[in-house]
Amino acid sequence: MHHISSGFKSIFTQITMDAIGKIRLSIGGAGFSGWSGLPYLIEDFSAVPTFEGDNTVMAQESAKYLLKLYKR
């Protein structure tokens, strides 16, 4: 279960970071303003993809485990 949840963490945190970046870019200059709240959201969330391991490593570990299961 740990390998699968690590893979989900990797995927979902990256999707979230990408979405926050797209939102910031899509609203133009207001995305950089503190009034939008996005700079604070980015600051608070930016560390999440590296908590308990980097997303790249976690995705690789999950893929390795799933391939091992597939081969069985």
Secondary structure, DSSP 8 states (H G I E B T S, - for coil): -HHHHHHHHHHHHHHHHHHHHHHHHHTGGGGGSGGGSHHHHHHHHTTGGGTTS-HHHHHHHHHHHHHHHHH-
